[in-house]
Amino acid sequence: MTDSATISAPTNPYLVLGAAILLPASGHVILGVPVRGLQFLFFMVILAWVTAKIAPADASFIGRHAGGVLIYALSILDAYKLARVRHALWVHKTRDRGDDPQGGIAPHM
């Protein structure tokens, strides 16, 4: 049944990357895993608060909130990786069906 149905293209990984950079957890929401994005947001806030409490008073803003910045960076990487994996799987599946999403000649085995 899946051979006759068209497989819809996943979200562009660069769109997910841009959204994740601009607004934390938005990349995960675009990908359809909002709970994962909320988990990243929760730990981002908690670790930013903890590092703000233990950082020296003369530290920069990034230094005072280093834990939150670390989780923010990890959430960007996670959303982009998830989008790239979904895109690679989609390309693989469409090539197996005989379609070539990039316009070339698909190899037939």
CYANA upper distance limits for C-alpha pairs under 8 A (distance plus 0.5 A):
  1 MET  CA      5 ALA  CA      7.16
  2 THR  CA      6 THR  CA      7.97
  3 ASP  CA     97 ARG  CA      7.58
  7 ILE  CA     90 TRP  CA      8.17
  7 ILE  CA     94 THR  CA      7.94
  9 ALA  CA     87 HIS  CA      8.10
  9 ALA  CA     90 TRP  CA      7.26
 10 PRO  CA     83 ALA  CA      8.26
 10 PRO  CA     86 ARG  CA      7.12
 10 PRO  CA     87 HIS  CA      6.39
 10 PRO  CA     90 TRP  CA      7.64
 11 THR  CA     15 LEU  CA      7.77
 11 THR  CA     16 VAL  CA      7.76
 11 THR  CA     30 ILE  CA      8.28
 11 THR  CA     31 LEU  CA      7.65
 11 THR  CA     83 ALA  CA      7.52
 11 THR  CA     87 HIS  CA      8.08
 12 ASN  CA     16 VAL  CA      7.09
 12 ASN  CA     83 ALA  CA      7.73
 12 ASN  CA     87 HIS  CA      7.99
 13 PRO  CA     17 LEU  CA      6.62
 13 PRO  CA     80 TYR  CA      6.51
 13 PRO  CA     83 ALA  CA      5.43
 13 PRO  CA     84 ARG  CA      6.09
 13 PRO  CA     87 HIS  CA      7.83
 14 TYR  CA     18 GLY  CA      6.60
 14 TYR  CA     80 TYR  CA      8.07
 15 LEU  CA     19 ALA  CA      6.65
 16 VAL  CA     20 ALA  CA      6.52
 16 VAL  CA     26 SER  CA      8.39
 16 VAL  CA     27 GLY  CA      5.28
 16 VAL  CA     28 HIS  CA      8.31
 16 VAL  CA     30 ILE  CA      7.37
 16 VAL  CA     31 LEU  CA      8.11
 16 VAL  CA     79 ALA  CA      7.31
 16 VAL  CA     80 TYR  CA      6.71
 16 VAL  CA     83 ALA  CA      7.40
 17 LEU  CA     21 ILE  CA      6.72
 17 LEU  CA     27 GLY  CA      7.13
 17 LEU  CA     76 ILE  CA      7.15
 17 LEU  CA     79 ALA  CA      7.46
 17 LEU  CA     80 TYR  CA      5.79
 18 GLY  CA     22 LEU  CA      6.71
 18 GLY  CA     27 GLY  CA      8.39
 19 ALA  CA     23 LEU  CA      6.47
 19 ALA  CA     24 PRO  CA      8.33
 19 ALA  CA     26 SER  CA      6.28
 19 ALA  CA     27 GLY  CA      5.80
 20 ALA  CA     24 PRO  CA      5.88
 20 ALA  CA     25 ALA  CA      6.60
 20 ALA  CA     26 SER  CA      5.93
 20 ALA  CA     27 GLY  CA      4.92
 20 ALA  CA     28 HIS  CA      8.06
 20 ALA  CA     75 SER  CA      8.05
 20 ALA  CA     76 ILE  CA      5.83
 20 ALA  CA     79 ALA  CA      7.48
 20 ALA  CA     80 TYR  CA      8.49
 21 ILE  CA     76 ILE  CA      6.78
 23 LEU  CA     27 GLY  CA      8.45
 24 PRO  CA     37 GLY  CA      8.16
 24 PRO  CA     41 LEU  CA      7.48
 24 PRO  CA     72 TYR  CA      7.26
 24 PRO  CA     75 SER  CA      7.96
 24 PRO  CA     76 ILE  CA      8.16
 25 ALA  CA     29 VAL  CA      6.89
 25 ALA  CA     34 PRO  CA      7.83
 25 ALA  CA     36 ARG  CA      8.48
 25 ALA  CA     37 GLY  CA      4.78
 25 ALA  CA     38 LEU  CA      7.01
 25 ALA  CA     40 PHE  CA      7.49
 25 ALA  CA     41 LEU  CA      7.13
 25 ALA  CA     75 SER  CA      7.66
 26 SER  CA     30 ILE  CA      6.68
 26 SER  CA     37 GLY  CA      7.67
 27 GLY  CA     31 LEU  CA      6.84
 27 GLY  CA     37 GLY  CA      8.23
 27 GLY  CA     76 ILE  CA      8.07
 27 GLY  CA     79 ALA  CA      6.11
 27 GLY  CA     80 TYR  CA      8.16
 28 HIS  CA     32 GLY  CA      6.79
 28 HIS  CA     33 VAL  CA      5.76
 28 HIS  CA     34 PRO  CA      6.03
 28 HIS  CA     36 ARG  CA      7.24
 28 HIS  CA     37 GLY  CA      5.67
 28 HIS  CA     79 ALA  CA      6.15
 29 VAL  CA     33 VAL  CA      6.04
 29 VAL  CA     34 PRO  CA      4.95
 29 VAL  CA     37 GLY  CA      7.18
 30 ILE  CA     34 PRO  CA      8.49
 31 LEU  CA     79 ALA  CA      8.33
 31 LEU  CA     83 ALA  CA      7.59
 33 VAL  CA     37 GLY  CA      7.27
 34 PRO  CA     38 LEU  CA      6.67
 35 VAL  CA     39 GLN  CA      6.70
 36 ARG  CA     40 PHE  CA      6.91
 37 GLY  CA     41 LEU  CA      6.76
 37 GLY  CA     75 SER  CA      8.08
 38 LEU  CA     42 PHE  CA      6.56
 39 GLN  CA     43 PHE  CA      6.83
 40 PHE  CA     44 MET  CA      6.44
 40 PHE  CA     71 ILE  CA      7.23
 40 PHE  CA     72 TYR  CA      7.94
 40 PHE  CA     75 SER  CA      6.76
 41 LEU  CA     45 VAL  CA      6.73
 41 LEU  CA     72 TYR  CA      8.37
 42 PHE  CA     46 ILE  CA      6.73
 43 PHE  CA     47 LEU  CA      6.36
 43 PHE  CA     68 GLY  CA      7.78
 43 PHE  CA     71 ILE  CA      7.48
 44 MET  CA     48 ALA  CA      6.50
 44 MET  CA     67 GLY  CA      7.47
 44 MET  CA     68 GLY  CA      4.67
 44 MET  CA     69 VAL  CA      7.65
 44 MET  CA     70 LEU  CA      8.35
 44 MET  CA     71 ILE  CA      5.80
 44 MET  CA     72 TYR  CA      6.82
 45 VAL  CA     49 TRP  CA      6.59
 45 VAL  CA     68 GLY  CA      6.50
 46 ILE  CA     50 VAL  CA      6.72
 46 ILE  CA     68 GLY  CA      7.83
 47 LEU  CA     51 THR  CA      6.55
 47 LEU  CA     65 HIS  CA      8.04
 47 LEU  CA     66 ALA  CA      8.38
 47 LEU  CA     67 GLY  CA      5.17
 47 LEU  CA     68 GLY  CA      5.60
 48 ALA  CA     52 ALA  CA      6.52
 48 ALA  CA     64 ARG  CA      7.99
 48 ALA  CA     65 HIS  CA      4.93
 48 ALA  CA     66 ALA  CA      6.86
 48 ALA  CA     67 GLY  CA      5.47
 48 ALA  CA     68 GLY  CA      4.55
 48 ALA  CA     69 VAL  CA      7.74
 49 TRP  CA     53 LYS  CA      6.83
 49 TRP  CA     65 HIS  CA      7.44
 49 TRP  CA     68 GLY  CA      8.27
 50 VAL  CA     54 ILE  CA      7.00
 50 VAL  CA     67 GLY  CA      8.10
 51 THR  CA     55 ALA  CA      6.15
 51 THR  CA     64 ARG  CA      6.30
 51 THR  CA     65 HIS  CA      6.01
 51 THR  CA     66 ALA  CA      6.91
 51 THR  CA     67 GLY  CA      6.44
 52 ALA  CA     64 ARG  CA      5.09
 52 ALA  CA     65 HIS  CA      5.91
 53 LYS  CA     64 ARG  CA      8.40
 55 ALA  CA     59 ALA  CA      7.26
 55 ALA  CA     63 GLY  CA      7.71
 55 ALA  CA     64 ARG  CA      5.83
 56 PRO  CA     64 ARG  CA      7.97
 59 ALA  CA     63 GLY  CA      5.96
 59 ALA  CA     64 ARG  CA      6.38
 60 SER  CA     64 ARG  CA      6.56
 61 PHE  CA     65 HIS  CA      6.73
 62 ILE  CA     66 ALA  CA      6.01
 62 ILE  CA     69 VAL  CA      7.63
 65 HIS  CA     69 VAL  CA      6.83
 66 ALA  CA     70 LEU  CA      6.56
 67 GLY  CA     71 ILE  CA      6.95
 68 GLY  CA     72 TYR  CA      6.57
 69 VAL  CA     73 ALA  CA      6.69
 70 LEU  CA     74 LEU  CA      6.76
 71 ILE  CA     75 SER  CA      6.53
 72 TYR  CA     76 ILE  CA      6.90
 73 ALA  CA     77 LEU  CA      6.90
 74 LEU  CA     78 ASP  CA      6.51
 75 SER  CA     79 ALA  CA      6.61
 76 ILE  CA     80 TYR  CA      6.71
 77 LEU  CA     81 LYS  CA      6.47
 78 ASP  CA     82 LEU  CA      6.61
 79 ALA  CA     83 ALA  CA      6.71
 80 TYR  CA     84 ARG  CA      6.61
 81 LYS  CA     85 VAL  CA      6.62
 82 LEU  CA     86 ARG  CA      6.73
 83 ALA  CA     87 HIS  CA      6.64
 84 ARG  CA     88 ALA  CA      6.57
 85 VAL  CA     89 LEU  CA      6.64
 86 ARG  CA     90 TRP  CA      6.67
 87 HIS  CA     91 VAL  CA      6.72
 88 ALA  CA     92 HIS  CA      6.67
 89 LEU  CA     93 LYS  CA      6.61
 90 TRP  CA     94 THR  CA      6.61
 91 VAL  CA     95 ARG  CA      6.64
 91 VAL  CA    100 ASP  CA      8.12
 91 VAL  CA    101 PRO  CA      7.08
 92 HIS  CA     96 ASP  CA      6.74
 93 LYS  CA     97 ARG  CA      6.90
 94 THR  CA     98 GLY  CA      6.97
 94 THR  CA     99 ASP  CA      5.67
 94 THR  CA    100 ASP  CA      6.75
 94 THR  CA    101 PRO  CA      7.39
 95 ARG  CA     99 ASP  CA      5.62
 95 ARG  CA    100 ASP  CA      5.75
 95 ARG  CA    101 PRO  CA      8.01
 95 ARG  CA    106 ALA  CA      6.53
 95 ARG  CA    107 PRO  CA      8.11
 96 ASP  CA    108 HIS  CA      8.29
 98 GLY  CA    106 ALA  CA      6.59
 98 GLY  CA    107 PRO  CA      8.23
 98 GLY  CA    108 HIS  CA      7.56
 99 ASP  CA    106 ALA  CA      7.14
100 ASP  CA    104 GLY  CA      6.62
100 ASP  CA    105 ILE  CA      7.16
100 ASP  CA    106 ALA  CA      6.00
